[in-house]
Amino acid sequence: MADQDDVLHLIEDTEPDTKRPAARKWKVAVIDDDHAVHEGTRFALSDYSLNGQALDILSAYSAAEGRELMRQHPDIAAVLLDVIMETDDAGLELVQFIRNELKNETVRIILRTGQPGQAPERRVIVDYDINDYKAKTELTADKLFTSLTAALRSYQQLERMVQTRRGLEIIIDAASTLYDFRSMQRLAEGVLTQIASLLNVDCAGILVLRDGGVIDDDFAVLAGSGCYSRFIGEAGSRDLDNDLRLMVEDAFRRRQHEFADNRTVLYIRTGSGREVVVLLQAEYPLTETDRALVEIFGGRLSIAFDNVILYQQLNAANTQLEERVAQRTRALMLANRRLSAQWLRLQRANGFKNEILGTVAHDLKNPLSVILGRTEMLTELISTDASRESVNAQVAHIRDATRRLTTMVDHLISDAMADAFDITIRREPVDMGALVNEVVEVNRLSAANKQQAIEVSSPSEHIAMCDADRMREAIDNLVSNAIKYSPIGGTIALSVGDDPDGTRIRVTDQGAGLSPEDLGRLFGRFQRLSAKPTAGESSTGLGLSIVKRIVDMHGGTITADSAGPGRGATFTIMLPATAAT
């Protein structure tokens, strides 16, 4: 009856196995020179199942065959090993071979011997790395079941420990590798490579990134492997297959890992708010150990992604800093050039001052002496009641000397005005577009302090014959005035263009505009306009008169237009096409 039960049991167990031919099995090696032992073992364990896995029993009939079998199948979980085969200690030597030469410490070895006296149990247990020792006579079907189950569970635990150690080593090694990447693309590729290494299996994967705060279906594909490699470099979510896109979007909504069948989904949120989803297709469902290792690995990835993001931000900040340093350097160079030009003008002014003093000391002395002498004579004539004609003659002399003195003073004032306006013109070919841009760069910081924008429209090269220093001074006065009288946050526009009569430079502001009275006295010296600077700046009333003097000396014209108070103003300089004679 027992035999019939066994047969029924055997048929009952084999039926589900035929339905799942691809299920994993425990590999068990039977190494014994007795064929009956092999047959009896297979019969006794025919219906064996542990954790849903049946047995795959491999046979070897000598220690030599056992060595080859262990070489070919390093994943054997348990060995039922006979002690006495070719020699009295062939089995014990095979134990030494498995442990010492193959370095296989996880396989569980159960010694079975028909002659216990040949290999005393205590000595064998102490001297050899085996896990159980049974006499063939005492190893009944039930005890074989019990011993094998204990061995397989022990093997499973050891295998998990080995896998965990190996996985942690890979994670530690991966940390140094992943943290060295400086681009998001390289990091994403490295993550897929390291996960495949961690699972010790070829798998297809895709990694996508989404910035925090964007809509659900907006993400970028950073890397792909296996069947997903065709998506590398794609713009985003709409380029993925519909099923794959839905899985990724679902992962972003759930915001947690998912392990299902042969598919694994990792969700990672970085400290900077970015979200990463890694989708893997493996050859077999992940074990609990695999899942634990993948979760540990995923928990470390947020730091790696943030490192890359911070590195990119640092590079961008360095680039901006270098640009700002370059701008400041150019501004300082222009300022130095202006200071040098001003120093030359001061030197010329000092020389002119000395000349004026010499003129006053010498040329004005003669008419003053005439006036003084004629005045004394007139006094004498009046005291002696001289004729009217004599008095008138002396007065005429005094008037003539005074006129000459007035003329000389006028000439001195005219010369002083000319020197103040620095009218020495050195005409040469000048790129007006570049000149206007130089002036704008110098004034851009002043505009930025009032949150103003300066817009420039000019051709790349527009050559005019003029004095570069003087025209720079004139345009600078116009731009400075535009900044001074424009409101906070306003816009100042400059343009350089062609005109039938020559070159046109135009400066437009959004300031308080010009009244009709302002337009009538705009270019006079020391004229104060009705508009006031918008940030309390000072004004001498000389700027526009200097601009007009410089433009006049170039043979050009300057005009001003305004739609009225509060509607801004436009100043236009026209330079002739050729140098004025």
C-alpha positions as CSV (number, residue, x, y, z in Angstrom):
1,M,0.0,0.0,0.0
2,A,2.8,2.3,0.8
3,D,4.3,1.7,-2.6
4,Q,1.0,2.6,-4.3
5,D,0.9,5.8,-2.2
6,D,4.3,6.6,-3.4
7,V,3.4,6.0,-7.0
8,L,0.2,8.2,-6.7
9,H,2.3,10.8,-5.0
10,L,4.8,10.7,-7.8
11,I,2.1,11.2,-10.5
12,E,0.5,14.0,-8.5
13,D,3.9,15.9,-8.3
14,T,5.0,15.4,-11.9
15,E,1.8,16.9,-13.3
16,P,2.5,20.5,-12.2
17,D,6.1,20.1,-13.2
18,T,5.1,19.4,-16.8
19,K,3.1,22.6,-16.7
20,R,6.2,24.7,-15.6
21,P,9.2,23.3,-17.4
22,A,11.1,26.5,-17.0
23,A,10.9,26.6,-13.2
24,R,14.2,26.7,-11.4
25,K,15.3,23.5,-9.6
26,W,17.6,22.6,-6.8
27,K,20.7,20.9,-8.1
28,V,21.7,17.8,-6.0
29,A,24.7,15.6,-6.8
30,V,24.8,11.9,-5.9
31,I,28.4,10.7,-6.0
32,D,28.5,7.0,-5.3
33,D,29.9,3.9,-7.0
34,D,26.8,1.9,-6.2
35,H,24.1,2.2,-9.0
36,A,21.4,1.0,-6.6
37,V,22.1,4.0,-4.4
38,H,21.4,6.4,-7.3
39,E,18.2,4.6,-8.2
40,G,17.0,4.5,-4.6
41,T,17.8,8.1,-4.0
42,R,15.9,9.2,-7.1
43,F,12.9,7.1,-6.1
44,A,12.9,8.4,-2.5
45,L,13.2,12.0,-3.6
46,S,11.0,11.8,-6.7
47,D,8.2,14.0,-5.2
48,Y,10.5,16.3,-3.3
49,S,9.8,20.1,-3.4
50,L,11.1,23.0,-1.4
51,N,9.9,26.6,-1.9
52,G,8.2,25.5,-5.0
53,Q,11.4,24.1,-6.6
54,A,11.8,20.4,-7.4
55,L,15.2,18.6,-7.6
56,D,17.6,18.2,-10.5
57,I,19.6,15.1,-9.4
58,L,23.0,14.7,-11.1
59,S,25.0,11.5,-10.9
60,A,28.7,10.6,-10.7
61,Y,29.9,7.0,-10.0
62,S,33.5,7.8,-8.9
63,A,35.5,10.5,-7.2
64,A,37.0,11.4,-10.6
65,E,33.6,11.8,-12.2
66,G,32.6,13.8,-9.1
67,R,35.5,16.3,-9.6
68,E,34.4,16.9,-13.2
69,L,30.7,17.2,-12.2
70,M,31.6,19.8,-9.6
71,R,33.7,21.8,-12.1
72,Q,30.8,21.9,-14.6
73,H,28.1,22.7,-12.1
74,P,29.4,25.3,-9.5
75,D,25.7,26.0,-8.5
76,I,25.1,22.5,-7.1
77,A,23.3,23.0,-3.7
78,A,24.0,19.7,-2.0
79,V,26.1,16.6,-2.5
80,L,25.2,13.1,-1.2
81,L,28.7,11.7,-1.2
82,D,30.0,8.1,-0.6
83,V,33.2,7.8,1.3
84,I,34.6,4.6,-0.1
85,M,34.8,4.4,-3.9
86,E,38.0,4.0,-5.9
87,T,39.9,4.1,-2.6
88,D,39.0,3.9,1.0
89,D,39.1,7.7,1.3
90,A,38.1,8.8,-2.2
91,G,35.1,10.6,-0.8
92,L,37.1,12.5,1.8
93,E,39.7,13.5,-0.8
94,L,36.8,14.8,-3.0
95,V,35.7,17.0,0.0
96,Q,39.2,18.5,0.2
97,F,39.1,19.1,-3.6
98,I,35.7,20.9,-3.4
99,R,36.6,23.1,-0.5
100,N,40.3,23.8,-1.2
101,E,40.7,23.7,-4.9
102,L,37.3,24.8,-6.2
103,K,36.9,27.2,-3.3
104,N,33.3,26.2,-3.1
105,E,32.2,27.0,0.5
106,T,28.4,27.2,-0.1
107,V,27.6,23.6,-1.4
108,R,26.3,21.4,1.4
109,I,28.1,18.0,1.7
110,I,26.4,15.0,3.3
111,L,28.6,12.0,3.7
112,R,27.0,8.5,3.3
113,T,29.0,5.4,4.0
114,G,28.2,1.7,4.2
115,Q,31.2,1.1,6.5
116,P,31.2,3.6,9.3
117,G,34.2,2.0,10.9
118,Q,36.4,3.0,7.9
119,A,35.8,6.7,8.6
120,P,34.8,7.4,12.2
121,E,32.2,10.1,12.5
122,R,33.9,12.3,15.0
123,R,37.2,12.4,13.2
124,V,35.6,13.2,9.9
125,I,33.4,15.9,11.3
126,V,36.4,17.6,12.9
127,D,39.0,17.1,10.1
128,Y,36.8,17.7,7.0
129,D,34.4,20.5,6.1
130,I,31.2,18.5,5.8
131,N,27.7,19.3,6.9
132,D,26.3,15.9,7.8
133,Y,27.4,12.3,8.3
134,K,25.1,9.3,7.8
135,A,25.4,5.6,7.6
136,K,23.6,4.2,4.6
137,T,21.7,1.8,6.8
138,E,20.2,4.7,8.9
139,L,19.5,7.0,6.0
140,T,15.8,6.1,5.5
141,A,13.6,8.0,3.1
142,D,12.3,10.3,5.9
143,K,15.8,11.0,7.3
144,L,17.1,11.6,3.8
145,F,14.2,14.1,3.3
146,T,15.1,15.8,6.6
147,S,18.9,15.9,6.0
148,L,18.5,17.2,2.5
149,T,16.0,19.9,3.5
150,A,18.3,21.1,6.2
151,A,21.2,21.2,3.7
152,L,19.2,23.1,1.1
153,R,18.0,25.7,3.5
154,S,21.5,26.2,4.8
155,Y,22.7,26.5,1.2
156,Q,20.0,29.0,0.4
157,Q,21.0,31.1,3.4
158,L,24.7,31.0,2.5
159,E,23.9,31.8,-1.1
160,R,21.9,34.9,0.0
161,M,24.8,36.0,2.2
162,V,27.3,35.5,-0.7
163,Q,25.0,37.4,-3.0
164,T,24.5,40.2,-0.5
165,R,28.3,40.5,0.1
166,R,28.9,40.5,-3.6
167,G,26.1,43.1,-4.2
168,L,27.4,45.4,-1.4
169,E,30.9,45.2,-2.9
170,I,29.5,46.2,-6.3
171,I,27.6,49.0,-4.7
172,I,30.7,50.3,-2.9
173,D,32.7,50.1,-6.1
174,A,29.9,51.7,-8.1
175,A,29.7,54.7,-5.7
176,S,33.3,55.8,-6.5
177,T,32.6,55.3,-10.2
178,L,29.2,57.0,-10.4
179,Y,30.3,59.9,-8.3
180,D,33.1,60.7,-10.8
181,F,30.7,61.2,-13.7
182,R,30.3,64.9,-14.7
183,S,27.4,64.6,-17.2
184,M,23.9,63.3,-16.8
185,Q,24.2,61.1,-19.9
186,R,27.3,59.3,-18.7
187,L,25.8,58.9,-15.2
188,A,22.6,57.3,-16.6
189,E,24.6,54.9,-18.7
190,G,26.7,54.0,-15.7
191,V,23.6,53.3,-13.6
192,L,22.2,50.8,-16.1
193,T,25.6,49.1,-16.3
194,Q,26.0,48.8,-12.6
195,I,22.5,47.4,-12.0
196,A,23.1,44.7,-14.6
197,S,26.4,43.9,-12.8
198,L,24.6,43.9,-9.4
199,L,22.0,41.4,-10.6
200,N,24.6,39.4,-12.4
201,V,22.3,39.0,-15.4
202,D,21.8,40.6,-18.8
203,C,18.8,42.9,-18.6
204,A,17.2,45.6,-20.8
205,G,16.8,48.9,-19.1
206,I,15.7,52.5,-19.7
207,L,16.4,55.6,-17.4
208,V,14.4,58.8,-17.6
209,L,14.6,62.1,-15.8
210,R,12.0,64.6,-15.0
211,D,12.5,68.1,-13.5
212,G,10.5,68.8,-10.4
213,G,7.2,70.8,-10.8
214,V,6.6,69.9,-14.5
215,I,3.6,68.1,-16.0
216,D,3.3,64.4,-15.6
217,D,4.2,63.3,-19.1
218,D,7.1,65.6,-19.6
219,F,10.4,63.7,-19.1
220,A,13.7,63.1,-20.9
221,V,15.2,59.7,-21.9
222,L,18.8,59.7,-20.7
223,A,20.0,56.1,-21.4
224,G,18.8,52.8,-22.6
225,S,20.2,49.3,-22.9
226,G,19.1,46.0,-24.6
227,C,15.9,46.4,-26.5
228,Y,15.5,49.9,-25.1
229,S,18.8,51.2,-26.6
230,R,16.9,52.6,-29.6
231,F,15.4,55.3,-27.4
232,I,18.8,56.8,-26.6
233,G,18.9,60.5,-27.5
234,E,15.1,60.7,-28.0
235,A,13.5,64.0,-27.0
236,G,11.1,62.8,-24.4
237,S,8.0,60.9,-23.4
238,R,6.1,61.1,-26.7
239,D,8.8,59.2,-28.5
240,L,8.4,56.0,-26.4
241,D,6.1,53.1,-27.2
242,N,2.7,53.6,-25.7
243,D,3.0,50.7,-23.2
244,L,6.5,51.8,-22.1
245,R,5.4,55.4,-21.7
246,L,2.4,54.4,-19.6
247,M,4.6,52.3,-17.3
248,V,7.0,55.2,-16.8
249,E,4.2,57.7,-16.1
250,D,2.6,55.3,-13.6
251,A,6.0,55.1,-11.8
252,F,6.1,58.9,-11.5
253,R,2.6,58.9,-10.1
254,R,3.1,56.1,-7.6
255,R,6.6,57.4,-6.5
256,Q,7.8,54.0,-5.2
257,H,9.7,50.9,-6.3
258,E,7.8,48.1,-8.0
259,F,8.9,44.4,-8.4
260,A,6.6,42.3,-10.6
261,D,7.4,39.2,-12.5
262,N,10.4,39.9,-14.7
263,R,10.0,43.7,-14.5
264,T,11.6,46.0,-12.0
265,V,10.8,49.7,-11.6
266,L,12.9,52.0,-9.4
267,Y,11.8,55.5,-8.4
268,I,14.4,58.0,-7.2
269,R,13.8,61.6,-6.0
270,T,16.9,63.7,-5.7
271,G,17.5,66.4,-3.1
272,S,17.2,69.1,-5.8
273,G,13.7,67.9,-6.7
274,R,14.4,65.9,-9.8
275,E,12.8,62.6,-10.3
276,V,14.4,59.5,-11.9
277,V,12.7,56.3,-13.0
278,V,14.7,53.2,-14.0
279,L,12.7,50.4,-15.7
280,L,14.4,46.9,-16.1
281,Q,13.4,43.8,-17.8
282,A,15.4,40.8,-16.4
283,E,15.5,37.1,-17.5
284,Y,13.9,36.0,-14.2
285,P,12.0,37.5,-11.3
286,L,14.4,39.1,-8.7
287,T,15.0,37.3,-5.4
288,E,14.4,39.0,-2.1
289,T,18.2,39.5,-1.9
290,D,18.3,41.1,-5.3
291,R,15.4,43.4,-4.4
292,A,17.1,44.5,-1.2
293,L,20.3,45.2,-3.0
294,V,18.6,47.1,-5.8
295,E,16.8,49.2,-3.2
296,I,20.0,50.0,-1.4
297,F,21.6,50.9,-4.7
298,G,18.7,53.1,-5.7
299,G,18.9,54.9,-2.3
300,R,22.5,56.0,-3.1
301,L,21.7,57.2,-6.6
302,S,20.0,60.4,-5.6
303,I,23.4,61.7,-4.3
304,A,25.1,60.9,-7.6
305,F,22.4,62.7,-9.6
306,D,22.6,65.7,-7.3
307,N,26.4,65.8,-7.7
308,V,26.1,66.0,-11.4
309,I,23.5,68.7,-11.2
310,L,25.6,70.7,-8.7
311,Y,28.6,70.3,-11.0
312,Q,26.7,71.6,-14.0
313,Q,25.4,74.5,-12.0
314,L,29.0,75.2,-10.7
315,N,30.3,75.2,-14.3
316,A,27.5,77.6,-15.4
317,A,28.3,79.9,-12.4
318,N,32.0,79.8,-13.3
319,T,31.2,80.7,-16.9
320,Q,29.0,83.6,-15.9
321,L,31.7,84.8,-13.5
322,E,34.3,84.6,-16.2
323,E,32.0,86.6,-18.5
324,R,31.4,89.2,-15.8
325,V,35.2,89.5,-15.1
326,A,35.8,89.9,-18.8
327,Q,33.1,92.7,-19.0
328,R,34.6,94.4,-16.0
329,T,38.1,94.2,-17.5
330,R,36.9,95.7,-20.7
331,A,35.1,98.5,-18.8
332,L,38.3,99.2,-16.8
333,M,40.3,99.3,-20.0
334,L,37.9,101.8,-21.5
335,A,37.9,103.8,-18.3
336,N,41.7,103.9,-18.3
337,R,41.7,105.2,-21.9
338,R,39.2,107.9,-20.9
339,L,41.4,108.8,-17.9
340,S,44.5,109.0,-20.1
341,A,42.6,111.3,-22.6
342,Q,41.4,113.5,-19.7
343,W,44.9,113.7,-18.4
344,L,46.1,114.9,-21.8
345,R,43.3,117.5,-21.8
346,L,44.3,118.6,-18.3
347,Q,47.9,119.0,-19.4
348,R,46.8,121.1,-22.4
349,A,44.4,123.2,-20.2
350,N,47.3,123.8,-17.8
351,G,49.5,125.0,-20.7
352,F,46.6,127.2,-21.9
353,K,46.2,128.7,-18.4
354,N,49.9,129.7,-18.4
355,E,49.4,131.3,-21.8
356,I,46.4,133.2,-20.6
357,L,48.3,134.5,-17.6
358,G,51.1,135.6,-19.9
359,T,48.6,137.3,-22.2
360,V,47.0,139.1,-19.2
361,A,50.3,140.2,-17.9
362,H,51.6,141.5,-21.3
363,D,48.8,142.3,-23.8
364,L,46.3,143.8,-21.4
365,K,48.9,146.1,-19.8
366,N,49.0,148.5,-22.8
367,P,45.3,149.3,-23.1
368,L,45.0,149.6,-19.3
369,S,48.0,152.1,-19.3
370,V,46.2,154.1,-21.9
371,I,43.0,154.2,-20.0
372,L,44.9,155.2,-16.8
373,G,46.9,157.9,-18.5
374,R,43.9,159.4,-20.4
375,T,41.8,159.4,-17.2
376,E,44.5,161.5,-15.4
377,M,44.6,163.9,-18.3
378,L,40.8,164.1,-18.3
379,T,40.9,164.9,-14.6
380,E,43.3,167.8,-15.2
381,L,41.3,169.2,-18.1
382,I,38.1,169.2,-16.0
383,S,40.0,171.0,-13.1
384,T,41.2,173.8,-15.6
385,D,37.9,174.2,-17.3
386,A,39.3,173.0,-20.6
387,S,37.3,173.1,-23.8
388,R,34.6,170.6,-24.5
389,E,36.5,169.3,-27.5
390,S,39.6,168.5,-25.4
391,V,37.5,166.5,-22.9
392,N,35.7,164.6,-25.7
393,A,39.0,163.7,-27.3
394,Q,40.2,162.2,-24.0
395,V,36.9,160.3,-23.6
396,A,37.3,159.0,-27.2
397,H,40.8,157.7,-26.4
398,I,39.5,156.0,-23.2
399,R,36.5,154.5,-25.2
400,D,38.9,153.2,-27.9
401,A,41.2,151.6,-25.3
402,T,38.2,150.1,-23.6
403,R,36.9,148.6,-26.8
404,R,40.3,147.1,-27.5
405,L,40.4,145.7,-24.0
406,T,36.9,144.2,-24.4
407,T,37.9,142.7,-27.7
408,M,40.9,141.1,-26.2
409,V,38.8,139.7,-23.3
410,D,36.3,138.3,-25.8
411,H,39.1,136.6,-27.6
412,L,40.4,135.1,-24.4
413,I,36.9,133.9,-23.5
414,S,36.5,132.4,-27.0
415,D,39.9,130.6,-26.7
416,A,39.0,129.4,-23.2
417,M,35.7,128.0,-24.6
418,A,37.5,126.3,-27.4
419,D,39.9,124.7,-25.0
420,A,37.2,123.7,-22.6
421,F,35.4,121.9,-25.5
422,D,38.7,120.4,-26.7
423,I,38.1,121.3,-30.4
424,T,41.3,119.8,-31.7
425,I,39.9,117.3,-34.3
426,R,42.0,114.4,-35.6
427,R,39.9,112.8,-38.4
428,E,40.5,109.1,-39.1
429,P,38.4,106.0,-40.2
430,V,36.3,104.9,-37.1
431,D,33.9,101.9,-36.8
432,M,30.9,103.8,-35.4
433,G,29.1,100.5,-34.5
434,A,32.1,99.4,-32.3
435,L,32.4,102.9,-30.8
436,V,28.7,103.0,-29.8
437,N,29.1,99.5,-28.2
438,E,32.1,100.7,-26.3
439,V,30.1,103.6,-24.9
440,V,27.2,101.3,-24.0
441,E,29.5,98.9,-22.1
442,V,30.9,101.7,-20.1
443,N,27.4,103.0,-19.1
444,R,25.8,99.6,-18.7
445,L,26.5,99.4,-15.0
446,S,25.0,102.8,-14.3
447,A,21.9,101.7,-16.2
448,A,21.7,98.5,-14.3
449,N,21.8,100.4,-11.0
450,K,18.5,102.0,-12.2
451,Q,17.2,98.6,-13.6
452,Q,17.3,100.1,-17.1
453,A,17.9,98.3,-20.3
454,I,20.2,99.6,-23.1
455,E,19.4,98.3,-26.6
456,V,21.9,98.8,-29.5
457,S,21.1,98.4,-33.2
458,S,24.1,98.9,-35.5
459,P,25.8,97.2,-38.4
460,S,28.9,95.1,-37.7
461,E,31.2,97.6,-39.5
462,H,30.2,101.2,-40.3
463,I,33.1,103.5,-41.0
464,A,33.0,107.2,-40.6
465,M,35.7,109.9,-40.7
466,C,35.8,111.5,-37.3
467,D,37.8,111.9,-34.1
468,A,37.2,108.8,-32.1
469,D,37.9,110.3,-28.7
470,R,35.7,113.4,-29.3
471,M,32.8,111.4,-30.7
472,R,33.0,109.0,-27.9
473,E,32.7,112.0,-25.5
474,A,29.7,113.4,-27.4
475,I,27.8,110.0,-27.5
476,D,28.8,109.4,-23.8
477,N,27.1,112.7,-22.8
478,L,23.9,111.7,-24.7
479,V,23.8,108.2,-23.1
480,S,24.6,109.6,-19.6
481,N,21.8,112.1,-20.0
482,A,19.4,109.4,-21.2
483,I,20.2,107.3,-18.1
484,K,20.0,110.3,-15.8
485,Y,16.5,111.4,-17.0
486,S,14.9,108.0,-17.8
487,P,12.7,106.4,-15.2
488,I,13.6,103.3,-13.1
489,G,13.2,100.2,-15.3
490,G,13.1,102.2,-18.5
491,T,14.7,101.4,-21.9
492,I,17.3,103.4,-23.8
493,A,17.8,102.7,-27.5
494,L,20.8,103.5,-29.7
495,S,21.1,103.0,-33.4
496,V,23.8,103.6,-36.1
497,G,22.8,103.8,-39.7
498,D,23.3,105.2,-43.2
499,D,21.7,108.4,-44.4
500,P,22.0,110.0,-47.8
501,D,24.0,112.8,-46.2
502,G,26.3,110.6,-44.1
503,T,26.2,108.7,-40.8
504,R,23.3,108.9,-38.4
505,I,23.6,108.2,-34.6
506,R,20.4,108.2,-32.7
507,V,19.8,108.0,-28.9
508,T,16.2,107.6,-27.7
509,D,15.1,107.6,-24.0
510,Q,11.8,107.1,-22.1
511,G,12.4,110.2,-19.9
512,A,10.3,113.2,-19.0
513,G,10.4,114.6,-22.6
514,L,11.1,118.2,-23.7
515,S,8.8,121.2,-23.5
516,P,8.8,123.8,-26.3
517,E,10.8,126.1,-24.0
518,D,13.4,123.4,-23.5
519,L,13.8,122.8,-27.2
520,G,14.5,126.6,-27.7
521,R,17.4,126.7,-25.2
522,L,18.5,123.1,-25.3
523,F,22.1,123.5,-26.5
524,G,23.1,126.6,-24.6
525,R,25.7,126.7,-21.9
526,F,24.6,126.3,-18.3
527,Q,21.0,125.8,-19.3
528,R,18.8,123.9,-16.8
529,L,15.8,122.1,-18.3
530,S,12.4,121.6,-16.8
531,A,12.9,117.9,-16.3
532,K,14.8,116.6,-13.3
533,P,17.1,113.6,-12.9
534,T,15.0,110.6,-11.8
535,A,17.5,109.5,-9.1
536,G,18.7,112.8,-7.7
537,E,21.8,113.0,-9.9
538,S,23.5,116.4,-10.4
539,S,23.6,118.5,-13.6
540,T,25.9,121.3,-14.6
541,G,24.0,122.3,-17.8
542,L,27.1,122.0,-19.9
543,G,26.7,118.5,-21.4
544,L,24.5,119.3,-24.5
545,S,26.5,122.4,-25.3
546,I,29.7,120.4,-25.3
547,V,28.0,117.8,-27.6
548,K,26.9,120.5,-30.0
549,R,30.4,122.1,-30.1
550,I,32.0,118.7,-30.9
551,V,29.5,117.9,-33.6
552,D,29.8,121.4,-35.1
553,M,33.6,121.1,-35.3
554,H,33.0,117.8,-37.3
555,G,30.8,119.7,-39.8
556,G,27.8,117.8,-38.6
557,T,24.4,118.6,-36.9
558,I,22.6,117.6,-33.8
559,T,18.8,117.8,-33.4
560,A,16.4,116.9,-30.6
561,D,12.8,115.7,-31.0
562,S,10.1,115.0,-28.4
563,A,6.4,114.3,-28.5
564,G,6.0,116.3,-25.4
565,P,6.4,116.1,-21.6
566,G,6.4,112.6,-20.3
567,R,6.9,111.0,-23.7
568,G,10.7,110.8,-23.9
569,A,13.1,112.4,-26.3
570,T,15.3,111.5,-29.3
571,F,18.7,113.1,-30.1
572,T,20.1,112.6,-33.6
573,I,23.7,113.3,-34.6
574,M,24.4,113.6,-38.4
575,L,28.1,113.3,-39.5
576,P,29.0,114.2,-43.1
577,A,30.0,111.5,-45.4
578,T,33.5,113.1,-45.9
579,A,35.6,115.3,-43.7
580,A,34.7,118.9,-43.6
581,T,37.2,121.3,-45.0
